[in-house]
Amino acid sequence: MKRILITGAAGFLGSHLCDRFIKEGFEVVGMDNLITGDLKNIEHLFKLKEFVFYHHDVSKFVHVPGTIDYILHFASPASPIDYLKIPIQTLKVGSLGTHNLLGFALAKKARILVASTSEVYGDPQVHPQNEDYWGNVNPIGPRGVYDEAKRFQEAITMAYHTYHKLETRIVRIFNTYGPRMRLNDGRALPAFIGQALRGEDITVFGDGSQTRSFCYVDDLVEGIYRLLMSDYVYPVNIGNPVEITIKQFAEEIIQLTGTKQKIIYKPLPQDDPKQRRPDITRAKKLLGWEPKIEREEGLKRTYEYFKSLTPAELTKSAHRFS
Ligand code: UDP
C-alpha cells in the first residue's frame, strides 16, 4: 500500500485530495495547523485505519515516522483576506514550509507535488496565461506575500529537482470552487452564496468587469492526480478555461439561489487581477486532462453544500484567528 502525506489536509482542496487518495487505495497522512483549515472537512476520515492526522505547522521541522511515497504540499492560506490578516504565516508556509517538505521528501525518497497558483502570473499582461508567461506581480502589494511565496516555492522546488534530483511536480491552480470552501474566506463564490443565504446584498468589487475562470473541485483533483502520476517536472496549469466576468458570476448566483437581494458595488481591492483564464494546452497534451463539469452543474452541487450548513455556521466570524 502506498503512503501519501497531504499538507493542508483540513482545507478545501486538501480534504478533497485526502478523499481521492483514500479512494485510490492509498494510506493518507493528513497534516494541518488548522489556521484556515477545519477538521469538519475530514471528520469522516478519522474512523478509517488508512488515515492519520498530524496537527502540525509545516513551517517548522516536519517529521512523520515510516515510509512516505508521495507528498502533496497544499498547506497555505489561499484567499486575499487571509493574506491581509496573516501575511507572515502566508510567506512562511510557502517558503520555509516548502523547504521543510522538500528536505523531508529527500529524506523519504518521496515524490513531491507542490501547489502553485495562477497568482504567479499576477495581474497578467498576457491572456490567456500559459506556463511560459513569467507574470506581472507587485512584490510589495497586499497579494505579494502569497504570490512571491509561491514564486519562491516554484524556484526552490526546481532547485531541489536539478540539484538533488528529487522527483518534483508543480501545479499552477486557477480559481477553484466546490463544497467545503470556507464560507467566510472572502472569495467571490462563498461570499455571494453566503450573502444570498443570509438575505444580504451581493457585493461586487469594482464594476464587476474583471474576469475569472472557475474550475469545479473534482475536475481539479483529477488533474492533480494525473500530474502526480506523470513524469513531467515543469509547471502545469490546471483550471477551467471558461471565462466569465464577476458581474455575470454574481448574476448566476442570484439566479441559482433565487435571492431577492440586489448587487451592490464596492471598491476594487488593490492589485485585483483584471482578467484570468488558463491556457490548458499543456495539461491536455501531457495528461489527457480537461475539465468535465460545467459551471451550472458545479454551482448546483456547491449550493447544496452551503445550504446544508447550520445557521450558526452561516453567521460565524470570518476567521478563527481574528
Ligand atoms: N469579488 C467580488 N466580491 C466579493 C469577493 C470577491 O466582487 O465579495 C471579486 C474580487 O475582487 C475578484 C473576483 O471576485 O475580482 C475573484 O475574487 P476571489 O477572491 O474569489 O479570487 P481571486 O481574486 O484570488 O481570483
py3Dmol code that shows the C-alpha trace and the ligand (Angstrom):
import py3Dmol

protein = """\
ATOM      1  CA  MET A   1       0.000   0.000   0.000  1.00  0.00           C
ATOM      2  CA  LYS A   2       1.401   3.420  -0.996  1.00  0.00           C
ATOM      3  CA  ARG A   3       1.533   6.140   1.638  1.00  0.00           C
ATOM      4  CA  ILE A   4       0.998   9.837   0.880  1.00  0.00           C
ATOM      5  CA  LEU A   5       1.466  12.932   3.044  1.00  0.00           C
ATOM      6  CA  ILE A   6      -1.032  15.702   2.299  1.00  0.00           C
ATOM      7  CA  THR A   7      -0.364  19.080   3.909  1.00  0.00           C
ATOM      8  CA  GLY A   8      -3.299  21.429   4.281  1.00  0.00           C
ATOM      9  CA  ALA A   9      -5.390  18.289   4.669  1.00  0.00           C
ATOM     10  CA  ALA A  10      -8.209  20.023   6.545  1.00  0.00           C
ATOM     11  CA  GLY A  11      -8.579  22.738   3.920  1.00  0.00           C
ATOM     12  CA  PHE A  12     -10.837  22.910   0.902  1.00  0.00           C
ATOM     13  CA  LEU A  13      -8.538  21.304  -1.668  1.00  0.00           C
ATOM     14  CA  GLY A  14      -6.550  19.227   0.824  1.00  0.00           C
ATOM     15  CA  SER A  15      -9.642  17.476   2.156  1.00  0.00           C
ATOM     16  CA  HIS A  16     -10.856  16.580  -1.341  1.00  0.00           C
ATOM     17  CA  LEU A  17      -7.400  15.245  -2.145  1.00  0.00           C
ATOM     18  CA  CYS A  18      -7.472  13.094   1.021  1.00  0.00           C
ATOM     19  CA  ASP A  19     -10.787  11.626  -0.146  1.00  0.00           C
ATOM     20  CA  ARG A  20      -9.451  10.914  -3.605  1.00  0.00           C
ATOM     21  CA  PHE A  21      -6.259   9.198  -2.460  1.00  0.00           C
ATOM     22  CA  ILE A  22      -8.147   7.089   0.091  1.00  0.00           C
ATOM     23  CA  LYS A  23     -10.422   6.044  -2.769  1.00  0.00           C
ATOM     24  CA  GLU A  24      -7.378   5.126  -4.862  1.00  0.00           C
ATOM     25  CA  GLY A  25      -6.216   2.754  -2.120  1.00  0.00           C
ATOM     26  CA  PHE A  26      -3.520   4.926  -0.526  1.00  0.00           C
ATOM     27  CA  GLU A  27      -2.740   5.300   3.128  1.00  0.00           C
ATOM     28  CA  VAL A  28      -3.126   9.026   3.771  1.00  0.00           C
ATOM     29  CA  VAL A  29      -1.240  11.059   6.345  1.00  0.00           C
ATOM     30  CA  GLY A  30      -3.000  14.401   6.729  1.00  0.00           C
ATOM     31  CA  MET A  31      -1.217  17.420   8.216  1.00  0.00           C
ATOM     32  CA  ASP A  32      -2.628  20.855   9.038  1.00  0.00           C
ATOM     33  CA  ASN A  33      -2.119  23.605  11.601  1.00  0.00           C
ATOM     34  CA  LEU A  34      -5.850  24.423  11.390  1.00  0.00           C
ATOM     35  CA  ILE A  35      -5.348  28.160  10.996  1.00  0.00           C
ATOM     36  CA  THR A  36      -7.607  28.287   7.963  1.00  0.00           C
ATOM     37  CA  GLY A  37      -8.453  24.582   7.705  1.00  0.00           C
ATOM     38  CA  ASP A  38     -11.342  22.941   9.528  1.00  0.00           C
ATOM     39  CA  LEU A  39     -11.399  19.428  10.988  1.00  0.00           C
ATOM     40  CA  LYS A  40     -15.033  19.177   9.930  1.00  0.00           C
ATOM     41  CA  ASN A  41     -13.783  18.732   6.348  1.00  0.00           C
ATOM     42  CA  ILE A  42     -12.014  15.477   7.238  1.00  0.00           C
ATOM     43  CA  GLU A  43     -14.054  14.268  10.210  1.00  0.00           C
ATOM     44  CA  HIS A  44     -15.426  11.390   8.128  1.00  0.00           C
ATOM     45  CA  LEU A  45     -11.882  10.066   7.564  1.00  0.00           C
ATOM     46  CA  PHE A  46     -10.896   9.663  11.216  1.00  0.00           C
ATOM     47  CA  LYS A  47     -12.679   6.330  11.514  1.00  0.00           C
ATOM     48  CA  LEU A  48     -10.578   4.834   8.699  1.00  0.00           C
ATOM     49  CA  LYS A  49      -7.437   2.894   9.520  1.00  0.00           C
ATOM     50  CA  GLU A  50      -5.910   4.195   6.253  1.00  0.00           C
ATOM     51  CA  PHE A  51      -5.976   7.763   7.601  1.00  0.00           C
ATOM     52  CA  VAL A  52      -3.932   9.507  10.270  1.00  0.00           C
ATOM     53  CA  PHE A  53      -3.797  13.187  11.114  1.00  0.00           C
ATOM     54  CA  TYR A  54      -0.991  15.355  12.484  1.00  0.00           C
ATOM     55  CA  HIS A  55      -1.845  18.781  13.897  1.00  0.00           C
ATOM     56  CA  HIS A  56       1.354  20.489  12.826  1.00  0.00           C
ATOM     57  CA  ASP A  57       2.639  23.690  11.216  1.00  0.00           C
ATOM     58  CA  VAL A  58       4.871  22.737   8.278  1.00  0.00           C
ATOM     59  CA  SER A  59       6.868  25.967   8.635  1.00  0.00           C
ATOM     60  CA  LYS A  60       8.501  24.060  11.487  1.00  0.00           C
ATOM     61  CA  PHE A  61      10.561  20.883  11.072  1.00  0.00           C
ATOM     62  CA  VAL A  62       8.430  18.087   9.593  1.00  0.00           C
ATOM     63  CA  HIS A  63       8.684  14.518  10.771  1.00  0.00           C
ATOM     64  CA  VAL A  64       6.455  11.532  10.082  1.00  0.00           C
ATOM     65  CA  PRO A  65       7.537   8.043  11.072  1.00  0.00           C
ATOM     66  CA  GLY A  66       7.523   5.254   8.484  1.00  0.00           C
ATOM     67  CA  THR A  67       7.679   5.319   4.713  1.00  0.00           C
ATOM     68  CA  ILE A  68       6.214   8.108   2.624  1.00  0.00           C
ATOM     69  CA  ASP A  69       5.997   7.576  -1.136  1.00  0.00           C
ATOM     70  CA  TYR A  70       4.311  10.800  -2.189  1.00  0.00           C
ATOM     71  CA  ILE A  71       3.795  14.293  -0.784  1.00  0.00           C
ATOM     72  CA  LEU A  72       1.212  16.878  -1.785  1.00  0.00           C
ATOM     73  CA  HIS A  73       2.057  20.291  -0.337  1.00  0.00           C
ATOM     74  CA  PHE A  74      -1.278  22.138  -0.151  1.00  0.00           C
ATOM     75  CA  ALA A  75      -0.881  23.969   3.146  1.00  0.00           C
ATOM     76  CA  SER A  76      -1.364  27.719   2.718  1.00  0.00           C
ATOM     77  CA  PRO A  77      -3.826  30.481   3.368  1.00  0.00           C
ATOM     78  CA  ALA A  78      -5.430  30.928  -0.031  1.00  0.00           C
ATOM     79  CA  SER A  79      -7.682  33.943  -0.118  1.00  0.00           C
ATOM     80  CA  PRO A  80      -6.912  37.661  -0.347  1.00  0.00           C
ATOM     81  CA  ILE A  81      -8.420  38.439   3.072  1.00  0.00           C
ATOM     82  CA  ASP A  82      -6.232  35.717   4.609  1.00  0.00           C
ATOM     83  CA  TYR A  83      -3.123  37.348   3.146  1.00  0.00           C
ATOM     84  CA  LEU A  84      -4.073  40.624   4.816  1.00  0.00           C
ATOM     85  CA  LYS A  85      -4.728  39.048   8.217  1.00  0.00           C
ATOM     86  CA  ILE A  86      -1.875  36.547   8.321  1.00  0.00           C
ATOM     87  CA  PRO A  87       0.755  37.783   5.870  1.00  0.00           C
ATOM     88  CA  ILE A  88       3.773  36.382   7.721  1.00  0.00           C
ATOM     89  CA  GLN A  89       2.300  32.877   8.037  1.00  0.00           C
ATOM     90  CA  THR A  90       1.401  33.028   4.345  1.00  0.00           C
ATOM     91  CA  LEU A  91       5.000  33.833   3.442  1.00  0.00           C
ATOM     92  CA  LYS A  92       6.385  31.226   5.812  1.00  0.00           C
ATOM     93  CA  VAL A  93       4.303  28.271   4.696  1.00  0.00           C
ATOM     94  CA  GLY A  94       5.109  28.880   1.024  1.00  0.00           C
ATOM     95  CA  SER A  95       8.824  29.365   1.658  1.00  0.00           C
ATOM     96  CA  LEU A  96      10.012  27.728   4.902  1.00  0.00           C
ATOM     97  CA  GLY A  97       7.200  25.159   4.745  1.00  0.00           C
ATOM     98  CA  THR A  98       8.120  24.197   1.206  1.00  0.00           C
ATOM     99  CA  HIS A  99      11.800  23.990   2.143  1.00  0.00           C
ATOM    100  CA  ASN A 100      10.992  21.663   5.053  1.00  0.00           C
ATOM    101  CA  LEU A 101       8.852  19.449   2.865  1.00  0.00           C
ATOM    102  CA  LEU A 102      11.462  19.253   0.117  1.00  0.00           C
ATOM    103  CA  GLY A 103      14.023  18.178   2.698  1.00  0.00           C
ATOM    104  CA  PHE A 104      11.541  15.696   4.089  1.00  0.00           C
ATOM    105  CA  ALA A 105      10.851  14.356   0.571  1.00  0.00           C
ATOM    106  CA  LEU A 106      14.580  13.894   0.031  1.00  0.00           C
ATOM    107  CA  ALA A 107      14.943  12.014   3.321  1.00  0.00           C
ATOM    108  CA  LYS A 108      11.989   9.756   2.481  1.00  0.00           C
ATOM    109  CA  LYS A 109      12.894   9.394  -1.224  1.00  0.00           C
ATOM    110  CA  ALA A 110       9.362  10.540  -1.950  1.00  0.00           C
ATOM    111  CA  ARG A 111       7.908  12.312  -4.978  1.00  0.00           C
ATOM    112  CA  ILE A 112       6.534  15.745  -4.091  1.00  0.00           C
ATOM    113  CA  LEU A 113       3.913  17.842  -5.850  1.00  0.00           C
ATOM    114  CA  VAL A 114       3.621  21.447  -4.723  1.00  0.00           C
ATOM    115  CA  ALA A 115       0.510  23.585  -5.097  1.00  0.00           C
ATOM    116  CA  SER A 116       1.406  26.705  -7.009  1.00  0.00           C
ATOM    117  CA  THR A 117      -1.102  29.169  -8.345  1.00  0.00           C
ATOM    118  CA  SER A 118      -2.279  31.376 -11.165  1.00  0.00           C
ATOM    119  CA  GLU A 119      -1.230  34.189  -8.804  1.00  0.00           C
ATOM    120  CA  VAL A 120       2.346  33.664 -10.025  1.00  0.00           C
ATOM    121  CA  TYR A 121       1.089  35.466 -13.160  1.00  0.00           C
ATOM    122  CA  GLY A 122      -0.062  38.431 -11.025  1.00  0.00           C
ATOM    123  CA  ASP A 123      -2.244  40.916 -12.923  1.00  0.00           C
ATOM    124  CA  PRO A 124      -1.396  39.303 -16.253  1.00  0.00           C
ATOM    125  CA  GLN A 125      -0.490  41.196 -19.388  1.00  0.00           C
ATOM    126  CA  VAL A 126      -0.750  38.030 -21.459  1.00  0.00           C
ATOM    127  CA  HIS A 127      -4.152  36.444 -21.970  1.00  0.00           C
ATOM    128  CA  PRO A 128      -4.915  33.577 -21.600  1.00  0.00           C
ATOM    129  CA  GLN A 129      -1.984  32.625 -19.385  1.00  0.00           C
ATOM    130  CA  ASN A 130       0.265  29.800 -20.492  1.00  0.00           C
ATOM    131  CA  GLU A 131       3.071  28.341 -18.421  1.00  0.00           C
ATOM    132  CA  ASP A 132       5.786  30.206 -20.320  1.00  0.00           C
ATOM    133  CA  TYR A 133       4.497  33.594 -19.151  1.00  0.00           C
ATOM    134  CA  TRP A 134       6.616  34.999 -16.298  1.00  0.00           C
ATOM    135  CA  GLY A 135       3.926  37.145 -14.784  1.00  0.00           C
ATOM    136  CA  ASN A 136       3.287  40.663 -13.549  1.00  0.00           C
ATOM    137  CA  VAL A 137       3.422  40.611  -9.752  1.00  0.00           C
ATOM    138  CA  ASN A 138       3.676  43.511  -7.317  1.00  0.00           C
ATOM    139  CA  PRO A 139       6.047  42.084  -4.685  1.00  0.00           C
ATOM    140  CA  ILE A 140       5.053  44.598  -2.001  1.00  0.00           C
ATOM    141  CA  GLY A 141       1.315  44.739  -2.678  1.00  0.00           C
ATOM    142  CA  PRO A 142      -1.290  43.026  -0.473  1.00  0.00           C
ATOM    143  CA  ARG A 143      -1.147  39.848  -2.564  1.00  0.00           C
ATOM    144  CA  GLY A 144       2.663  39.888  -2.720  1.00  0.00           C
ATOM    145  CA  VAL A 145       3.003  37.736   0.396  1.00  0.00           C
ATOM    146  CA  TYR A 146       1.182  34.900  -1.325  1.00  0.00           C
ATOM    147  CA  ASP A 147       2.358  35.468  -4.890  1.00  0.00           C
ATOM    148  CA  GLU A 148       6.029  35.814  -4.016  1.00  0.00           C
ATOM    149  CA  ALA A 149       5.986  32.883  -1.578  1.00  0.00           C
ATOM    150  CA  LYS A 150       4.536  30.739  -4.358  1.00  0.00           C
ATOM    151  CA  ARG A 151       7.098  32.017  -6.850  1.00  0.00           C
ATOM    152  CA  PHE A 152       9.855  31.209  -4.374  1.00  0.00           C
ATOM    153  CA  GLN A 153       8.215  27.814  -3.888  1.00  0.00           C
ATOM    154  CA  GLU A 154       8.492  27.080  -7.596  1.00  0.00           C
ATOM    155  CA  ALA A 155      12.129  28.214  -7.635  1.00  0.00           C
ATOM    156  CA  ILE A 156      13.212  26.090  -4.680  1.00  0.00           C
ATOM    157  CA  THR A 157      11.244  23.102  -5.957  1.00  0.00           C
ATOM    158  CA  MET A 158      13.041  23.277  -9.323  1.00  0.00           C
ATOM    159  CA  ALA A 159      16.363  23.716  -7.495  1.00  0.00           C
ATOM    160  CA  TYR A 160      15.758  20.534  -5.480  1.00  0.00           C
ATOM    161  CA  HIS A 161      14.914  18.784  -8.713  1.00  0.00           C
ATOM    162  CA  THR A 162      18.016  19.913 -10.595  1.00  0.00           C
ATOM    163  CA  TYR A 163      20.487  19.820  -7.693  1.00  0.00           C
ATOM    164  CA  HIS A 164      19.224  16.846  -5.669  1.00  0.00           C
ATOM    165  CA  LYS A 165      17.432  15.009  -8.499  1.00  0.00           C
ATOM    166  CA  LEU A 166      14.343  14.993  -6.346  1.00  0.00           C
ATOM    167  CA  GLU A 167      11.140  13.896  -8.092  1.00  0.00           C
ATOM    168  CA  THR A 168       9.074  17.073  -8.153  1.00  0.00           C
ATOM    169  CA  ARG A 169       5.841  18.266  -9.742  1.00  0.00           C
ATOM    170  CA  ILE A 170       4.379  21.789  -9.830  1.00  0.00           C
ATOM    171  CA  VAL A 171       0.703  22.512 -10.418  1.00  0.00           C
ATOM    172  CA  ARG A 172      -0.487  26.065 -11.068  1.00  0.00           C
ATOM    173  CA  ILE A 173      -4.020  26.117  -9.772  1.00  0.00           C
ATOM    174  CA  PHE A 174      -6.569  28.583 -11.119  1.00  0.00           C
ATOM    175  CA  ASN A 175      -9.769  29.625  -9.315  1.00  0.00           C
ATOM    176  CA  THR A 176     -11.475  26.519  -7.990  1.00  0.00           C
ATOM    177  CA  TYR A 177     -14.812  26.110  -6.249  1.00  0.00           C
ATOM    178  CA  GLY A 178     -16.925  23.436  -4.629  1.00  0.00           C
ATOM    179  CA  PRO A 179     -18.177  22.051  -1.332  1.00  0.00           C
ATOM    180  CA  ARG A 180     -16.048  22.790   1.768  1.00  0.00           C
ATOM    181  CA  MET A 181     -14.893  26.230   0.706  1.00  0.00           C
ATOM    182  CA  ARG A 182     -14.787  28.290   3.862  1.00  0.00           C
ATOM    183  CA  LEU A 183     -17.993  30.282   3.814  1.00  0.00           C
ATOM    184  CA  ASN A 184     -16.383  33.471   5.079  1.00  0.00           C
ATOM    185  CA  ASP A 185     -12.997  33.284   3.413  1.00  0.00           C
ATOM    186  CA  GLY A 186     -13.865  36.366   1.370  1.00  0.00           C
ATOM    187  CA  ARG A 187     -13.654  34.794  -2.044  1.00  0.00           C
ATOM    188  CA  ALA A 188     -16.296  35.539  -4.627  1.00  0.00           C
ATOM    189  CA  LEU A 189     -18.278  32.297  -4.607  1.00  0.00           C
ATOM    190  CA  PRO A 190     -18.640  31.704  -0.856  1.00  0.00           C
ATOM    191  CA  ALA A 191     -19.168  35.455  -0.367  1.00  0.00           C
ATOM    192  CA  PHE A 192     -22.021  35.578  -2.896  1.00  0.00           C
ATOM    193  CA  ILE A 193     -23.709  32.343  -1.754  1.00  0.00           C
ATOM    194  CA  GLY A 194     -23.306  33.288   1.925  1.00  0.00           C
ATOM    195  CA  GLN A 195     -24.847  36.695   1.252  1.00  0.00           C
ATOM    196  CA  ALA A 196     -27.746  35.113  -0.628  1.00  0.00           C
ATOM    197  CA  LEU A 197     -28.397  32.628   2.186  1.00  0.00           C
ATOM    198  CA  ARG A 198     -28.285  35.350   4.854  1.00  0.00           C
ATOM    199  CA  GLY A 199     -30.507  37.673   2.836  1.00  0.00           C
ATOM    200  CA  GLU A 200     -27.792  40.277   2.303  1.00  0.00           C
ATOM    201  CA  ASP A 201     -26.980  42.199  -0.863  1.00  0.00           C
ATOM    202  CA  ILE A 202     -24.367  40.716  -3.175  1.00  0.00           C
ATOM    203  CA  THR A 203     -21.093  42.665  -3.047  1.00  0.00           C
ATOM    204  CA  VAL A 204     -19.374  43.007  -6.402  1.00  0.00           C
ATOM    205  CA  PHE A 205     -15.991  44.697  -6.231  1.00  0.00           C
ATOM    206  CA  GLY A 206     -15.193  47.356  -8.854  1.00  0.00           C
ATOM    207  CA  ASP A 207     -17.616  47.416 -11.778  1.00  0.00           C
ATOM    208  CA  GLY A 208     -17.543  43.610 -11.980  1.00  0.00           C
ATOM    209  CA  SER A 209     -15.931  43.603 -15.416  1.00  0.00           C
ATOM    210  CA  GLN A 210     -12.865  41.725 -14.144  1.00  0.00           C
ATOM    211  CA  THR A 211     -12.854  38.096 -15.257  1.00  0.00           C
ATOM    212  CA  ARG A 212     -12.087  34.738 -13.690  1.00  0.00           C
ATOM    213  CA  SER A 213     -12.408  31.138 -14.881  1.00  0.00           C
ATOM    214  CA  PHE A 214     -13.843  28.782 -12.281  1.00  0.00           C
ATOM    215  CA  CYS A 215     -12.992  25.084 -12.083  1.00  0.00           C
ATOM    216  CA  TYR A 216     -15.063  22.574 -10.142  1.00  0.00           C
ATOM    217  CA  VAL A 217     -13.029  20.848  -7.446  1.00  0.00           C
ATOM    218  CA  ASP A 218     -13.486  17.278  -8.764  1.00  0.00           C
ATOM    219  CA  ASP A 219     -12.005  18.287 -12.109  1.00  0.00           C
ATOM    220  CA  LEU A 220      -9.066  19.923 -10.364  1.00  0.00           C
ATOM    221  CA  VAL A 221      -8.404  16.849  -8.214  1.00  0.00           C
ATOM    222  CA  GLU A 222      -8.395  14.654 -11.328  1.00  0.00           C
ATOM    223  CA  GLY A 223      -5.815  16.942 -12.964  1.00  0.00           C
ATOM    224  CA  ILE A 224      -3.616  16.877  -9.870  1.00  0.00           C
ATOM    225  CA  TYR A 225      -3.832  13.109  -9.638  1.00  0.00           C
ATOM    226  CA  ARG A 226      -2.754  12.752 -13.253  1.00  0.00           C
ATOM    227  CA  LEU A 227       0.086  15.254 -12.864  1.00  0.00           C
ATOM    228  CA  LEU A 228       1.438  13.492  -9.777  1.00  0.00           C
ATOM    229  CA  MET A 229       1.465  10.197 -11.651  1.00  0.00           C
ATOM    230  CA  SER A 230       3.077  11.729 -14.765  1.00  0.00           C
ATOM    231  CA  ASP A 231       6.804  12.234 -15.283  1.00  0.00           C
ATOM    232  CA  TYR A 232       6.609  15.965 -16.064  1.00  0.00           C
ATOM    233  CA  VAL A 233       8.610  18.293 -13.806  1.00  0.00           C
ATOM    234  CA  TYR A 234       7.757  21.764 -15.151  1.00  0.00           C
ATOM    235  CA  PRO A 235       4.708  23.758 -14.046  1.00  0.00           C
ATOM    236  CA  VAL A 236       1.327  22.757 -15.428  1.00  0.00           C
ATOM    237  CA  ASN A 237      -1.779  24.954 -15.368  1.00  0.00           C
ATOM    238  CA  ILE A 238      -4.861  23.197 -14.066  1.00  0.00           C
ATOM    239  CA  GLY A 239      -8.077  25.167 -14.306  1.00  0.00           C
ATOM    240  CA  ASN A 240     -11.193  25.674 -16.335  1.00  0.00           C
ATOM    241  CA  PRO A 241     -10.733  27.880 -19.411  1.00  0.00           C
ATOM    242  CA  VAL A 242     -14.357  29.073 -19.476  1.00  0.00           C
ATOM    243  CA  GLU A 243     -14.067  32.753 -18.570  1.00  0.00           C
ATOM    244  CA  ILE A 244     -16.773  34.913 -17.008  1.00  0.00           C
ATOM    245  CA  THR A 245     -16.987  38.429 -15.592  1.00  0.00           C
ATOM    246  CA  ILE A 246     -17.546  38.707 -11.859  1.00  0.00           C
ATOM    247  CA  LYS A 247     -20.770  40.618 -12.501  1.00  0.00           C
ATOM    248  CA  GLN A 248     -22.093  37.742 -14.642  1.00  0.00           C
ATOM    249  CA  PHE A 249     -20.980  35.328 -11.959  1.00  0.00           C
ATOM    250  CA  ALA A 250     -22.898  37.264  -9.295  1.00  0.00           C
ATOM    251  CA  GLU A 251     -25.979  37.216 -11.526  1.00  0.00           C
ATOM    252  CA  GLU A 252     -25.683  33.437 -11.897  1.00  0.00           C
ATOM    253  CA  ILE A 253     -25.570  33.056  -8.115  1.00  0.00           C
ATOM    254  CA  ILE A 254     -28.608  35.325  -7.755  1.00  0.00           C
ATOM    255  CA  GLN A 255     -30.483  33.127 -10.212  1.00  0.00           C
ATOM    256  CA  LEU A 256     -29.315  29.877  -8.627  1.00  0.00           C
ATOM    257  CA  THR A 257     -30.272  30.892  -5.100  1.00  0.00           C
ATOM    258  CA  GLY A 258     -33.432  32.799  -6.032  1.00  0.00           C
ATOM    259  CA  THR A 259     -32.409  35.614  -3.685  1.00  0.00           C
ATOM    260  CA  LYS A 260     -34.414  38.841  -3.901  1.00  0.00           C
ATOM    261  CA  GLN A 261     -31.346  40.851  -2.926  1.00  0.00           C
ATOM    262  CA  LYS A 262     -29.529  43.081  -5.407  1.00  0.00           C
ATOM    263  CA  ILE A 263     -25.929  43.601  -6.451  1.00  0.00           C
ATOM    264  CA  ILE A 264     -24.149  46.431  -4.643  1.00  0.00           C
ATOM    265  CA  TYR A 265     -20.778  47.726  -5.794  1.00  0.00           C
ATOM    266  CA  LYS A 266     -17.756  48.102  -3.503  1.00  0.00           C
ATOM    267  CA  PRO A 267     -14.240  49.393  -4.245  1.00  0.00           C
ATOM    268  CA  LEU A 268     -11.967  47.050  -6.146  1.00  0.00           C
ATOM    269  CA  PRO A 269      -9.195  45.728  -3.869  1.00  0.00           C
ATOM    270  CA  GLN A 270      -5.626  46.804  -4.712  1.00  0.00           C
ATOM    271  CA  ASP A 271      -3.871  44.712  -7.376  1.00  0.00           C
ATOM    272  CA  ASP A 272      -7.007  42.704  -8.140  1.00  0.00           C
ATOM    273  CA  PRO A 273      -6.193  40.962 -11.446  1.00  0.00           C
ATOM    274  CA  LYS A 274      -8.341  42.307 -14.285  1.00  0.00           C
ATOM    275  CA  GLN A 275      -8.516  39.068 -16.191  1.00  0.00           C
ATOM    276  CA  ARG A 276      -7.580  35.456 -15.694  1.00  0.00           C
ATOM    277  CA  ARG A 277      -8.001  32.379 -17.848  1.00  0.00           C
ATOM    278  CA  PRO A 278      -5.736  29.362 -18.030  1.00  0.00           C
ATOM    279  CA  ASP A 279      -4.278  28.108 -21.256  1.00  0.00           C
ATOM    280  CA  ILE A 280      -4.549  24.359 -20.608  1.00  0.00           C
ATOM    281  CA  THR A 281      -2.896  23.129 -23.809  1.00  0.00           C
ATOM    282  CA  ARG A 282      -0.067  21.581 -21.798  1.00  0.00           C
ATOM    283  CA  ALA A 283      -2.358  19.674 -19.417  1.00  0.00           C
ATOM    284  CA  LYS A 284      -4.433  18.420 -22.340  1.00  0.00           C
ATOM    285  CA  LYS A 285      -1.391  17.196 -24.242  1.00  0.00           C
ATOM    286  CA  LEU A 286       0.605  15.741 -21.358  1.00  0.00           C
ATOM    287  CA  LEU A 287      -2.120  14.447 -19.082  1.00  0.00           C
ATOM    288  CA  GLY A 288      -5.062  13.990 -21.450  1.00  0.00           C
ATOM    289  CA  TRP A 289      -6.894  16.189 -18.959  1.00  0.00           C
ATOM    290  CA  GLU A 290      -9.566  18.819 -19.358  1.00  0.00           C
ATOM    291  CA  PRO A 291     -12.442  19.853 -17.100  1.00  0.00           C
ATOM    292  CA  LYS A 292     -15.697  17.958 -17.499  1.00  0.00           C
ATOM    293  CA  ILE A 293     -18.088  19.612 -15.070  1.00  0.00           C
ATOM    294  CA  GLU A 294     -19.919  22.650 -16.384  1.00  0.00           C
ATOM    295  CA  ARG A 295     -20.469  25.634 -14.161  1.00  0.00           C
ATOM    296  CA  GLU A 296     -24.225  25.128 -13.955  1.00  0.00           C
ATOM    297  CA  GLU A 297     -23.771  21.629 -12.519  1.00  0.00           C
ATOM    298  CA  GLY A 298     -20.816  22.567 -10.302  1.00  0.00           C
ATOM    299  CA  LEU A 299     -22.654  25.549  -8.848  1.00  0.00           C
ATOM    300  CA  LYS A 300     -25.706  23.399  -8.078  1.00  0.00           C
ATOM    301  CA  ARG A 301     -23.571  20.888  -6.162  1.00  0.00           C
ATOM    302  CA  THR A 302     -21.802  23.676  -4.311  1.00  0.00           C
ATOM    303  CA  TYR A 303     -25.049  25.389  -3.380  1.00  0.00           C
ATOM    304  CA  GLU A 304     -26.383  22.098  -1.948  1.00  0.00           C
ATOM    305  CA  TYR A 305     -23.367  22.011   0.360  1.00  0.00           C
ATOM    306  CA  PHE A 306     -23.768  25.586   1.576  1.00  0.00           C
ATOM    307  CA  LYS A 307     -27.491  25.052   2.123  1.00  0.00           C
ATOM    308  CA  SER A 308     -26.676  22.168   4.467  1.00  0.00           C
ATOM    309  CA  LEU A 309     -24.752  24.456   6.863  1.00  0.00           C
ATOM    310  CA  THR A 310     -26.358  25.363  10.176  1.00  0.00           C
ATOM    311  CA  PRO A 311     -27.470  28.957  10.864  1.00  0.00           C
ATOM    312  CA  ALA A 312     -24.560  29.290  13.318  1.00  0.00           C
ATOM    313  CA  GLU A 313     -22.114  28.203  10.624  1.00  0.00           C
ATOM    314  CA  LEU A 314     -23.701  30.659   8.205  1.00  0.00           C
ATOM    315  CA  THR A 315     -23.010  33.592  10.507  1.00  0.00           C
ATOM    316  CA  LYS A 316     -19.808  32.613  12.263  1.00  0.00           C
ATOM    317  CA  SER A 317     -16.965  35.096  12.073  1.00  0.00           C
ATOM    318  CA  ALA A 318     -14.643  35.066   9.130  1.00  0.00           C
ATOM    319  CA  HIS A 319     -11.507  33.863  10.879  1.00  0.00           C
ATOM    320  CA  ARG A 320     -10.712  31.668  13.792  1.00  0.00           C
ATOM    321  CA  PHE A 321      -7.631  33.809  14.357  1.00  0.00           C
ATOM    322  CA  SER A 322      -9.358  37.213  14.222  1.00  0.00           C
TER     323      SER A 322
END
"""
ligand_1 = """\
25
UDP
N -15.038 39.675 -5.541
C -16.201 40.421 -5.511
N -16.970 40.397 -4.378
C -16.653 39.644 -3.283
C -15.481 38.858 -3.337
C -14.694 38.899 -4.472
O -16.537 41.109 -6.486
O -17.417 39.686 -2.298
C -14.200 39.718 -6.740
C -12.713 40.001 -6.486
O -12.470 41.378 -6.417
C -12.081 39.351 -7.702
C -13.010 38.193 -8.033
O -14.238 38.462 -7.361
O -12.067 40.247 -8.786
C -12.488 36.847 -7.551
O -12.078 37.018 -6.228
P -11.612 35.821 -5.316
O -11.245 36.413 -4.016
O -12.644 34.764 -5.349
O -10.342 35.215 -6.040
P -9.034 35.839 -6.723
O -9.137 37.355 -6.781
O -7.914 35.372 -5.890
O -9.073 35.268 -8.074
"""
view = py3Dmol.view(width=600, height=400)
view.addModel(protein, "pdb")
view.setStyle({"model": 0}, {"cartoon": {"style": "trace"}})
view.addModel(ligand_1, "xyz")
view.setStyle({"model": 1}, {"stick": {}})
view.zoomTo()
view.show()
